[in-house]
Amino acid sequence: MMDGTASRGRSVMTDDKHIDDADDGRIDDDPVHDARHDETADDYADDVFRELGDDGMETDGSDDETTPGDAGASATDIPTTGTMTDAANVTARRRPKPLTVALIAVFAAGAVFAGWTVTRSILDLNARNHATALADCRSARSQYTETLTGYTPAARQAATLLKDTAGIENSDTRDRLQQRMDDLRTADVESPAELDCAADMGTKDLAALADRYGKASSMMADGLISIRYDADTLRQMKDGLNAQDVRKRLTALIARGRLAYDRSSGKADETARGTLRNAIDTAQAVLDTTPSDASDAVNEQIQPLSEATAKVIALMPLDCHFTDCVALTFDDGPNKQTTPKVLDALKSAGVPATFFLQGRFVSGSNVKLVGRMAAEGHSVGSMSWRHTQMHAMGSDQLAKWFKDTDSVISSASGKPVTLFRPPDGAWSDVLRAQAKASGQAMILWGVDPGDWGERDADEIEKRTLDGVYAGSIISLRDGNPETVKALPGIIKGLQGKGYHIVTVDTLLAGDIQPGSVAYGLNDVQ
């Protein structure tokens, strides 16, 4: 009886052989070899399909079974055809599958190629973006340079014109031109000219620089329109300004020159004063002989007269007619608690003041306080014996009050009393006559911050600084603690506005005499 395995093997071999014969159209001579070859090929195909995910493939279990055979068979016997087929199947399953390897290789190669393609695309895109940014930057710089070429000379001419027309006041055209020039200077439109679009710059940096060029070009282009227009208008104003405006300016300069000449007597070098005198006479002669519609000859006198006047003023001591000055004054002292603090603040700031004292307070320790005022460079005046309005007093009473007050003040200060402030600013012709008889000018004020009322230090300071003007006399009270607190801020604020703080004597030097009534510089009766 034939082995069952061999029988099945031959059966499979026979079936496959017929199939192969049908497929190949030929008959092999070795049926065993053909069967073994065909089964191996079928198993290999099964493995390929299984690798590709064919879960439905099954292994023929009969190939792994052992069918009892003849009693004389042993493990060392030559294997049957079925056994050889099983061995071939195992060997085929264990060795690498060419198709699988090929598929994996194709997939890996595709992935690498795709990655390289993406990377290459990104690099190409970055390169194109950088090239575009570089081209845009250079184009923007070219436009900027072209605009700058037209802007630079126009801006220089406008700056020169503004300087030449500095004396023109209340001109909308000049103000507009000045504002436009200031805006362009603030925007710093000329600084990008020092930069360049370099190939080694990043794309973002190139884009930012191109944007900066564009904005600067736009500002210059817009500015040029108004600059040229306003400059032409202002130039015409300058040329035709002339006639009446130039004559008015020269007339004012002649008056200032004469004031400087008169006030410099005994105070400045005579050679300089002689030069000023000649400049004044020449300017006046030209002004008198030049037709009213001519300006060139008149305009030529402005500079030499201005320079001669400025030289004489520079040689003089401080004169508030040529310098912005203000005078701080304090009423109703001395006060032994607060006046020393006022003096300390003034000393710390290095500025003088004028004190108007009540005679009744100049006694005891306050006598030394008055002496300190005078010793530290302050002016000391009178406010009568006490704070009482005097305009209704008779002449005899006025005479006694003046005499008694002046006596104690001059004794304490060591100087005669030449300044008098009527209480509350109330005065009459009789009071004025008595002040004149006592050798005193009446000093009132132009700025009153109201520290006689219930105002705090901040308000006192603000009201003082808001009301001040060149040549003003400021009325304060050294007995008010809030005024003492406000004083450092007042001094700093006045100096910040460019004012020189002086005594009343200095402010009104040469302008007052006994019997004068003064409210401020150039405001004397």
Summary of the structure (lengths in Angstrom):
residues: 525
radius of gyration: 56.0
end to end distance: 162.0
largest distance: 176.6
contacts: 1570
relative contact order: 0.06
helix: 63%
strand: 7%
